[in-house]
Amino acid sequence: MKAGEVYRKTIQFCWFKLLVGVLHVVVAGILLAVMVGLSALFTSQIAGVIMFLIWLLLLGIIYYVFQHYLGYLLKAGHVAVIARAFRFGTVSDTPFRTGAQLVKQRFGNTNVYFVIDKLVAGAVKQLQNAFGNVTNILKGFPGMGALTKLGKMIIDISLGYVDECCLGYTFYNDTQNSYKSAADGVVIYAQHWKLLLKNAAVTLCVVLFAMIVVIVAMMLLLGAFFSLIGLSLKWGGLITFVLGLFIAFAIKHAFIDTWIMVKMMSTYLSVAPTTEITFDLYGKLRGMSTKFGQLIKKADIDPPPVVPVDISDENEQTKPPTPKFCLECGEILIPGAKFCGNCGNKV
């Protein structure tokens, strides 16, 4: 199945994500109204600042609750359905119910999925840091600062979805325990990270363009609505800006982020089945990422010896060993020889 078809047939998840986002916006609006009402009881401006800070704190708590208990369940179910769609070429008529069943069968409960997700995300981030920022080559050129930042943005966007790709592999390869499949998923990422970053460049353009369109549209619609109900320009403009951002990000999370996730998983799962996972690569990645080490430990894999890896210059590792010369006649010595093959001098 193509990414577009998978996206359309699993769009039910997008609507559920939007509903969660709207609920978040509604709760934030109610709390804001309460804080404004409480601050009106005081004449001091400090009280208003304190109420605003309390509002931000409550928003953070609510966001955590929404994402931990609702967001993770939605994401896990969606990832499961997408992975099976790319594996079998079909999507259930009830994708949301199917996704919930798959998550329960694979992980037992969302806490296990939460642990694996955190370990995978941490491992991917550590590995990317070890691989090095691919934009470092631009730092030596004058006027390349903006381009370097753009390259870092591309990498950050890619990493935001790579963990979902790795977790998708736990559903794609369901013949082994979930921790082992997740570890294999990280190894597959490590072997194809350049391909994923390349596709992230296109992803960046989609994100920026779509976000600009959504934000402008929300600002115009809300501005027109508040003008119709006669809200003052001062408060109407502020409320339009705040609510417009909230709604725009809810739409981004529900539809735009989901499209990017499907595209990234499509690329990832197109190479995953044919990727040969070698045991020695486990040792190398374990030496580069403590989170990956924790992941394979939970998978009950006999940990391979840690292989120190220096990938700051990949070409250095492929160079032949430096030849040694005889101090007597200057002839090149045979590696491991105790005497010079030309003059017989002891090495």
N, C-alpha and C positions, 0 to 999 in steps of 0.2 A: 504493500500500500504506500501511496505517496503521502508526504507530510500534510498537504492541504486536505486530503480526504480524511486522514486521521483526525485532524483538527475539527473538521465539520461534524464528524460522527461522535466526537467526545465533547462537543461544545456545551453539553449539559453541565459539565464541571465548571465552565466559565461562568455560567449563570449563578451557580452556587457560590463561587468565589466572589462574584459581584454582590450577591446578597449579604455575604459576610462583611464585605467592605462597606456597604450601605448601612448595615447595623452599627458598624464601628463609627461611621460618620454621624449617625443619629445619636448614639450614646455620647459622642464628643460634643455635639451641639447642645444636648440636654445639660451636660456637665458645665459647659461654657455659660449657659443661661443661669445656672445655679450660682456659679462663681461671680458672675456680673451682679446678680441680685444681692449676694452677700457683701460684695465690695461696696454696693450702693448704701449699705447701712453705716458705712464709715466715711468720714470726711477726709481722712488721710489718704494721700496717694500711695503711701507705702502699703496700705492694706490691699489696694488694687494689684500691686506688683506681687504681693504674697499670694493672693488668690490665683493670679495667673500662673505662678510657679507651681502651686498645688495642682492646678488644672493640667499642666504639662506632666507632672508626676503621675497623676491618675491616668492620663492618656497612655503613658508608657506601660503601666500595669495592665491596663485593658488590652493594649496591643499584644502583650506577652500572652495573656490568657486566650485571646482570639486565635493567635498564631499557633500556640502550643496545643490547644485542644480541638480547634476547628481547622485551622490552616494546614496543620500537619496531616490530619486525616484526609482532607481534600487532596493535598499534594500526593500523598502516598497512593491513594486510590487512582488518581489520574495517571501517575507514572506507571502503575501496574497495568492499567488498561492500554496505555500507549505501547508499552513493551510487548504485550501480547498481540496487539494489532500488527506491529512490525514483524512479529515472529510467525503468526498464523494467517495474517492477511484479512482478518475479520474483526468486527467490533460488535459487542453484544447490544441488543436492543435496549437494555437497561444498564448502561455503562456505570452509573453511580453505584447501583446495588452490586454489580459485578466487581467493581473496584474495592468496595468495602469487604466483600467476601475474600478476594485475593489477598488483601492486606492481613486479614485475620488468619488465613491459612498459612501465610508465609512467615509472619512475625508473631502471631499469637495476640499481641496487643501493641498499641501505638508507642509504648515506652521503649520497646526493643527497637522499633523503627527510628525513634528519636535518637537513641544511643548510636545506632549505625550511621545515621545521617550526620551527626556531629563528628564522628570519627572520620568518615569519608571526606567531609568538607575540610576538616583540619589537615588530613593527609594530602589532599589536593593542593591546598594553599602552601603547605610546607614544601611539597615537591616543586611547585611552580617557582617558589623562592630559590630552591636549589638549582633549578634549571637556569635561573638568572633572568632578569628582565631583558627581553629581546630588543628593547629600545635603547639599551646602553650604548650601542654602536653609534648612536646619533649625538651623544653628549659631547663628543669632541669637535663637533662642527658648530660654528657660530650661527645663531638664529634658529637653532633646531629645538629650542626649549618647548615650544607649543606642540611640535610634532611628537616630541617625546612624551608629553602629557597625553596626547591623543592615543599613542600606542599603549600607554599604561591603562587608559580607559577601556581600550579594546580587550586587554588581558583581564581586567576586573569583570567586565561583562561576561566574558567566556567562563571564568571561574564560577560566576554566579549560577551557572546552569550545568557545569560539569558534574557536580555532586549528584544532581538528579539523573544524569546519564549513567553514572556508576551504579546508583541505586536501581535504575531501570534494569540493569544487567542482573540484579538479584531475582527479578521476576522473569527475565528472558531465559536465564539458566537456573531453573528451579529444581535441578536434580541433586544439589548439594546444599549444605546449610547456608543460611542467609549471610553470615559473617564471611564465609569462604567466598561466596559469589561476589560480595561487596569488595573483598580484597582483590579478587580477579578483575573486577571492574576498574579499580584504581590502577592496576597494572596495565590494562588495556589503554586507559587514558595516558599513562606515562609513555606508551609506545606510539601514541598518535596525537600528542598534545599540539604539535605544530599545525596539523590539519584542523583541529578544533579552533585554534586561535585564528587561523586564516578565515574560517567561516564567521568568526565573531566580528570581523570588519564589516561584513554586510549586515550583521545583526545590529551593530551600532547605528548605522544609517537608519534602519527601520525604527529603532527605539527613539532616536532624536526627532525624526520627522513625525512619528505618530504621537509622541508626547506633546509637541508644539501644537499640532492640530487639535488634540483633545483639550488641552488647557485653554486655548483661545476660544474653542466652541463653548466650553463650560462658562467662561467669563462672560461671553456675549449673552448666553441664555439666562444666566442668573442676573446679569445687569438689567436685561429687558424685564425680567420678572419683578425685580425690586422697584424698577421705575413705574411699573403698572400699579403696584400696591402703594406707591407714594412714599417709600422709605427715603429718608434724607440722604443726600449725596455722600455726606461724610461717613455715616455708619453703613450705608448701602455699599459703598466702594470697599470698605474694610471687610464686611461680611462676604461680599462677592468674591474677593481675593482668597480669603481663608477657605470658604466652602468650595470654591472652584478648584483649589489645589487638592483638597480632600477627595472630592468626587473624581477628579482627573486621575489621581493615583489609584483610586479604587478600580477605575476602568482599566488603567494600565496593568494593574496586578491581575485582573480577571481575564482580559482578552489579549493584551499585547505580550505580557510575560509568558502567557500560555503558548502563544504562537511561537515565540522564540524557543521555549522549552521543547516543543514538538520538532522544530527544525533541527535543534542541536541533537536531540535524541535520534532523529532520522540519520544524521551524519554518523553519530557514534555507533549505532546499532548496525549500520551498513558495513562497518569494518570489524566489529567485535566478533562475529561468528568465525571469521577466517584468521583471527589473530592467534598466533601460537604463544602460549604463556609458559615461559621457562622458569624452572625452580630457582635458578641462580639470580634471576631478576628480582625475586622476592628479597634475597639477601641485600642486593644493591639498594632497593627502595627502602628497606628497613634501616639501612645506614643513613639514609637521607631524610627520613621522616619518623619521628617518635609515634605519631598518631597511627601511621601504617603499622608500626610494630605492635601497638595495642590492638589493632584490628585483627592481625593474624594470630595474636595470642588468644583472643576471644573465639577465633575460628578453630582453635585446638589444632593448629598446624604446628608440626615440629619446626621451630624457627631455624632457618638456615643461618650459617655464620654471616655476621655483618660484613659487608664488603665495602671498605672505604672507597668513595667515589668522588673524584674531583672533575666536575663537568664545566669548570670555568673556561676551559679551552678543549673542546672535544677533539681537535686535531692532534693535540699533544699525545693523546692516548693511542693514536694509530701510527705514530712515528716509530721506525725501527730503533732498537737500542743503539746507543752511541758506540762506535767501534773503538777498541783499545789498540795501542801500538806498542811494539817492542822498543824498549829503551836503548837497546844495543844497536839494532840495524834499522829501526823505523818501520818494519813490515807490520801489516795489520795482523793482529792475533786472532786465532780461532777461538770463539767463545767457549770457555771452560777448559782450554788447554793450559797445561802447566809449563810447557816449554815452547819457545818460538819455533815455528815450522821452517823458518828460513835459516837462522843462524844457530839454533839450539840453545839460546840463552834462556835461563830459568826465569819464568815470569814472577 
